[in-house]
Amino acid sequence: MHTFPPLVAGNWKMNGTLASLAEVDALMEKLSGVDPACDVMICPPFTLIHPMARTLGDSRIALGGQDCHWEVSGAHTGDIAAEMIADLGGAAVIVGHSERRTDHGETDEIVRKKAAAAHRAGLVAIICIGETIDERKAGRTLEVLSTQIAGSLPEGCDAANTIIAYEPVWAIGTGLTPTTDEVAEAHAHIRKELAAKVGGEDEASRVRILYGGSVKPNNAKELMGVENVNGALVGGASLKADDFFGIISAYL
């Protein structure tokens, strides 16, 4: 049974122009002499997917998108189909990030449709889930995670086509991080809940569950060492080669 290596994925969000590709060149140079025990991916804004694909060439860094529409094509001005991301060389797409859920009112149902579209296009769906600070203070973290997993994962999910990213909303971009015990509890709960969605505990044990939320070079090794954490979804720290490599170095 194939076991997938951990993944360190960088979500550039709405950042980056062609000049930013210099950071990608710098990252490739840093990775050239080492062999981290993880996969590496960058998810730039859509405008940079094509030029970044050319920059990356056949390097070990994979390419992903940050969002997709659930339809293959049509009258959806400003939207991007999963097939378009695949066409440019993308291997994965993030769906259901808390910023999409908050800023654009995306529901679990919309996230599920987008994840299904990713699968249709041959992309890995990186499905984001996580609780707000109010939900955590109310003791509802695990309940929220269960609801989001039940509602956001489409039929046909397995360890090859689906990655879960646990991102406590209150930790994104704030510098705050849960304790390692809190991360362990959340990831263990997600692993348990996945069994019903991916066809059993064996398959659930193979699904990569990433941690995201203020991951930095100085806390990456501790966070990546937590049980059931299979990598990181990194925001701001992925924009600079030095910082992103510092996080990847947790797997050296």
C-alpha positions as CSV (number, residue, x, y, z in Angstrom):
1,M,0.0,0.0,0.0
2,H,1.5,3.3,-1.1
3,T,2.4,5.8,1.6
4,F,2.7,9.4,0.6
5,P,5.4,11.6,1.9
6,P,4.6,14.7,3.9
7,L,3.8,17.8,1.9
8,V,4.9,21.4,2.5
9,A,2.8,23.6,0.3
10,G,3.0,27.4,0.0
11,N,-0.2,29.4,-0.5
12,W,0.9,32.8,-1.9
13,K,-2.7,34.1,-1.6
14,M,-3.1,37.5,-3.5
15,N,0.6,38.1,-3.6
16,G,3.2,38.0,-6.3
17,T,4.1,39.4,-9.7
18,L,6.5,38.2,-12.4
19,A,9.4,39.7,-10.3
20,S,8.4,37.2,-7.5
21,L,9.7,34.3,-9.6
22,A,13.2,35.3,-8.4
23,E,12.2,33.8,-5.0
24,V,11.3,30.5,-6.8
25,D,14.7,30.4,-8.5
26,A,16.3,31.0,-5.1
27,L,14.2,28.2,-3.5
28,M,15.2,25.8,-6.3
29,E,18.8,26.6,-5.7
30,K,18.5,25.9,-2.0
31,L,16.8,22.6,-2.7
32,S,19.3,21.5,-5.3
33,G,21.9,20.3,-2.8
34,V,19.5,18.6,-0.3
35,D,16.9,15.9,-0.2
36,P,14.1,16.7,2.3
37,A,11.8,13.8,3.2
38,C,8.7,15.7,1.9
39,D,7.0,16.9,-1.2
40,V,7.1,20.6,-1.9
41,M,4.4,22.7,-3.7
42,I,3.7,26.3,-4.4
43,C,0.2,27.6,-5.1
44,P,0.6,31.1,-6.6
45,P,-2.2,33.4,-7.9
46,F,-3.6,32.2,-11.2
47,T,-1.7,34.9,-13.1
48,L,1.6,33.2,-12.1
49,I,0.7,29.5,-12.7
50,H,1.9,29.5,-16.3
51,P,5.2,31.4,-15.9
52,M,5.9,29.5,-12.7
53,A,5.4,26.2,-14.5
54,R,8.1,27.3,-17.0
55,T,10.4,28.4,-14.1
56,L,10.0,25.2,-12.2
57,G,10.5,23.0,-15.3
58,D,11.2,19.4,-14.1
59,S,12.3,20.5,-10.6
60,R,11.0,18.7,-7.5
61,I,8.6,21.6,-6.7
62,A,5.0,20.9,-7.7
63,L,2.5,23.6,-8.7
64,G,-1.1,24.2,-7.5
65,G,-3.9,26.6,-7.7
66,Q,-5.7,28.5,-4.9
67,D,-9.3,28.0,-6.0
68,C,-11.4,26.7,-8.8
69,H,-15.0,26.9,-10.0
70,W,-17.0,23.7,-10.0
71,E,-18.1,23.9,-13.7
72,V,-15.9,22.8,-16.6
73,S,-16.6,26.1,-18.5
74,G,-19.3,28.6,-19.0
75,A,-20.6,32.1,-18.2
76,H,-18.7,32.6,-15.0
77,T,-16.8,35.9,-15.4
78,G,-13.5,36.0,-13.5
79,D,-13.7,32.3,-12.4
80,I,-11.2,29.6,-13.2
81,A,-12.0,26.0,-14.0
82,A,-10.0,23.1,-12.4
83,E,-9.3,22.0,-16.0
84,M,-7.6,25.3,-16.7
85,I,-5.2,24.8,-13.8
86,A,-4.5,21.3,-15.0
87,D,-3.9,22.6,-18.5
88,L,-1.2,24.9,-17.3
89,G,0.6,22.1,-15.4
90,G,-1.0,22.4,-12.0
91,A,-1.1,19.2,-9.9
92,A,-3.5,20.3,-7.1
93,V,-5.8,23.1,-6.0
94,I,-6.7,24.5,-2.6
95,V,-10.5,24.6,-1.9
96,G,-12.4,25.9,1.0
97,H,-9.7,28.1,2.5
98,S,-11.2,30.0,5.4
99,E,-10.6,33.2,3.5
100,R,-12.8,31.9,0.7
101,R,-15.4,30.8,3.2
102,T,-15.4,34.1,5.0
103,D,-14.8,36.6,2.1
104,H,-16.9,34.9,-0.5
105,G,-19.5,33.1,1.7
106,E,-18.4,29.6,0.5
107,T,-20.4,26.9,2.2
108,D,-19.4,23.2,2.8
109,E,-21.6,22.4,-0.2
110,I,-19.7,24.8,-2.5
111,V,-16.4,23.4,-1.2
112,R,-17.6,19.9,-1.9
113,K,-18.5,20.8,-5.5
114,K,-15.1,22.4,-6.0
115,A,-13.3,19.4,-4.6
116,A,-15.3,17.2,-6.9
117,A,-14.3,19.4,-9.8
118,A,-10.6,19.1,-8.8
119,H,-10.9,15.3,-8.9
120,R,-12.7,15.5,-12.3
121,A,-9.8,17.5,-13.7
122,G,-7.2,15.0,-12.3
123,L,-6.1,17.4,-9.6
124,V,-5.4,16.7,-5.9
125,A,-8.0,18.6,-3.8
126,I,-6.4,20.3,-0.8
127,I,-9.6,20.8,1.3
128,C,-9.3,23.3,4.2
129,I,-11.2,23.1,7.4
130,G,-10.8,24.8,10.8
131,E,-12.6,26.6,13.6
132,T,-12.9,30.3,14.4
133,I,-11.8,31.7,17.8
134,D,-15.4,31.9,19.0
135,E,-16.0,28.3,18.1
136,R,-12.8,27.2,19.9
137,K,-13.7,29.3,23.0
138,A,-17.2,27.6,23.0
139,G,-15.5,24.2,23.0
140,R,-16.9,23.3,19.6
141,T,-13.7,22.7,17.7
142,L,-14.1,19.0,17.1
143,E,-17.8,19.4,16.3
144,V,-17.0,22.0,13.7
145,L,-14.3,19.8,12.1
146,S,-16.7,16.9,12.0
147,T,-19.4,19.0,10.3
148,Q,-16.9,20.4,7.7
149,I,-15.5,17.0,6.9
150,A,-19.0,15.6,6.4
151,G,-20.1,18.5,4.2
152,S,-16.9,19.4,2.3
153,L,-15.6,16.0,1.0
154,P,-17.2,14.6,-2.1
155,E,-17.7,11.0,-3.0
156,G,-14.6,9.2,-4.2
157,C,-12.1,10.8,-1.9
158,D,-9.0,8.8,-1.2
159,A,-5.4,9.3,-0.1
160,A,-4.2,9.8,-3.7
161,N,-6.7,12.6,-4.7
162,T,-7.4,14.4,-1.4
163,I,-5.4,16.2,1.2
164,I,-6.9,17.8,4.3
165,A,-5.5,21.1,5.6
166,Y,-6.4,21.9,9.2
167,E,-6.2,25.6,9.7
168,P,-7.6,27.1,12.8
169,V,-9.0,30.4,11.5
170,W,-7.8,32.3,14.5
171,A,-4.1,31.3,13.9
172,I,-3.9,32.4,10.2
173,G,-1.7,35.4,9.9
174,T,-2.0,36.3,13.5
175,G,1.2,34.8,14.8
176,L,-0.9,32.7,17.2
177,T,-0.6,29.0,17.1
178,P,-2.4,26.2,19.0
179,T,-0.4,24.1,21.4
180,T,1.1,20.9,20.1
181,D,-1.5,19.1,22.2
182,E,-4.3,21.0,20.6
183,V,-2.9,20.3,17.1
184,A,-2.6,16.6,18.0
185,E,-6.2,16.4,19.2
186,A,-7.6,18.1,16.1
187,H,-5.5,16.0,13.7
188,A,-6.4,12.7,15.5
189,H,-10.1,13.7,15.3
190,I,-9.8,14.5,11.6
191,R,-8.1,11.1,10.9
192,K,-10.9,9.3,12.7
193,E,-13.7,11.2,10.9
194,L,-12.1,10.6,7.5
195,A,-12.6,6.9,7.8
196,A,-16.3,7.2,6.9
197,K,-15.5,9.4,3.9
198,V,-12.6,7.5,2.3
199,G,-13.7,3.9,2.7
200,G,-12.2,2.9,6.1
201,E,-9.5,3.3,8.6
202,D,-6.7,1.9,6.4
203,E,-7.3,4.5,3.7
204,A,-7.8,7.2,6.3
205,S,-4.4,6.4,7.8
206,R,-2.8,7.3,4.4
207,V,-4.5,10.6,3.8
208,R,-2.2,13.5,4.4
209,I,-3.4,16.0,7.0
210,L,-1.5,19.3,6.8
211,Y,-1.3,21.9,9.6
212,G,-1.6,25.5,8.6
213,G,-1.8,28.7,10.7
214,S,1.3,30.8,11.4
215,V,3.8,28.1,10.5
216,K,7.3,29.7,10.7
217,P,10.9,28.4,10.4
218,N,11.2,28.6,14.2
219,N,8.1,26.4,15.0
220,A,8.0,24.1,11.9
221,K,10.0,21.3,13.3
222,E,7.9,21.1,16.5
223,L,4.6,21.3,14.6
224,M,5.7,18.8,11.9
225,G,6.7,16.4,14.7
226,V,3.2,16.1,16.1
227,E,1.4,12.8,15.5
228,N,-0.9,12.8,12.5
229,V,0.6,16.0,11.1
230,N,1.8,15.2,7.5
231,G,3.1,18.5,6.4
232,A,2.1,22.2,6.4
233,L,0.1,24.6,4.4
234,V,2.1,27.8,4.7
235,G,0.9,31.3,4.0
236,G,3.1,34.4,4.3
237,A,6.3,32.5,5.1
238,S,6.1,30.8,1.7
239,L,6.7,34.1,-0.1
240,K,10.4,34.3,0.7
241,A,12.7,31.5,-0.3
242,D,14.7,31.7,3.0
243,D,11.6,31.4,5.2
244,F,10.0,28.7,3.1
245,F,13.2,26.7,3.0
246,G,13.5,27.1,6.7
247,I,10.1,25.3,7.1
248,I,11.0,22.6,4.5
249,S,14.1,22.1,6.6
250,A,12.0,20.5,9.3
251,Y,12.2,17.4,7.0
252,L,16.0,17.4,6.5
